[in-house]
Amino acid sequence: MAARRPVAAVTAVVLVLEAAGIVLLNWVLSIFVDRQQMSMAGLESRAMSAGAWAGGLVFGLYLLLCAFFAMRCAVRDRVPGTFARIVLISCAVIHGVVGAFTVGLVGWAAFVGAMAVLGLLIFTLLAYAPEKAVPASAGTPEGGAPGAEPTPAA
């Protein structure tokens, strides 16, 4: 498949941009909460501000990790390891859930954006799917290689 390396690289770039956007959004939210002196159920506004900033930073780092694994697939052109596949699959699941929420809360444009990233992640995961090993006896009923002439019975 010739398109898998460029798509994996585009996926990595998009995830880096998304990480920067998430961190920026949470930074702005933390500033608004802090300056407005907002509180929820008696929680200090400083604590809410720090929580918004920390949450955005952690999610941004997670997206950067996903981008690293996608770029490593593109550069090496090899199947990612088990941990990397689990991280990329969890990122795809998160984008599916976020897409479902954004269609109601933000609108269709955000939904399309989340689904585009989901599609890039799914394509990368399927393009770099691990190949299944074929046992030597699976080729023919006699146990020979596929396409080989069967050995005559003695």
N, C-alpha and C positions, 0 to 999 in steps of 0.2 A: 504494500500500500504506500504509494508515493506521497500522499498528503499528510501522513501522520506526524512527521517532524515539524512542518510549519504550523499545523493546528496545535500541537503541544506547546510550541513556542508562543503562539498567540494566546493560548490559555494562560500561560505563565505571565505574560505581559498584562492581560486583563485582570488577573488576580492581584498583581502588584498595584495596579491603578485602583482596584476596588479596596485594597487594604489601606491605601493612602486616603481614599474617600471616607472610609469608615472611621479612621483615626481623626480626620479633620472634622467630620460631623459630630463625633462624640466630644471633641475638644470644644467646639462651638456650643454644644448643649451644656457642657459643664460650666462654661462662662455665663450662659444665660441663667442657669440655676443659681449660680453663686451671686450674680449681680441682682437678681430679682428677689433674693432671699426666700426662695421657695422651699417649702418643707412638705413632707408627706408623713402623716401619722406621727408628728412630733420629731421626726428625724432631722438632724442638723443639716442646713443647706451645704455646709462644707463637706459633710460625709456623702451627700448625694452628688455633689460636684466631683469629688474624688472617685466615687464609684462609677460615674459616667466616663470619666477619663480613663480609669483602670480597665473598665470593660471594653472600651474602644481599643485600647492598647493591646490587650490580650487577644481580641478578635483579629486585630490587624496583624499581629505576629503569627497567629494561626493561618491567616490567608497568605502571608509571606512564606510560611513553611510549605503550604500547598503549591505555591508558585515555584518554590525551589524544586520540589519533586517533579512538577510538570516540565520545568526547564531541563532538569537532569535527564528525563526521558527523551526530550528533543535533542539534546547534545549527544548523548550516548546511543540513542536509537535502540534502546533495550527495554525489556519489560521491567517495570519497577518492582522492588522487593515487596514482601508481604506488608511491612509496616507502612511503606509509601502508598500501596494500594488501599489500605484501610483508611489512611488519612485523606486520600483523594475521594474515596467513596463517601466518607463522612462529609466532606465538603460538598459533594453533589447532593447528598440528602439535605444538608442545611440550606442549599440554594433552592431546592424544591419546596421546603417548608417556608422559607422567606418569601418565595414567589407566591405561595398561596395566601400569605398574610398581606403582602403588599398590594395585591389586586383590590382588596377591600379597603385598606387603610390609606394607600398612597395613590393608586391609580394604575391604569393599564400600561403606561410607559415604564414604570418601575417593574411591573410584572414581566414585560417583554425583556427588559434588561436582565432580570434574574434568570429567566428561562434561556436567554442567549448564553449566559455563563454556564448554566446547567448543561446545555447542549454541547458546549466546548469540553466540559469535564467528561461527559458521557462518551463523546467521540474519542477523547484521549484515552479513557479507560478501555474502551472496546478495541481501539487500534493497537494498544499495547497489552492485549489480553495474553496471559500465559498460555503457551502451547501445551497441549496434553501429550504426554509421552505415549507412544504406541508400543505395546509389548511386541516382542519378536514373533510370538506365536499368533498374533492377531491378523497377520496378513492373509494366510490361507488356512483351510481346515487341516492341512497336513503339517502345518507349523513352519512352512517356508516363507520366503520373502514375498511381498505382493508382486504380482506380475511374473513370478518365476514358474517354471514348469514343475508340476507336482512330481515327486519321486515315485517311480513305480513300485508297487508292493512286491516283495520277493516271494 
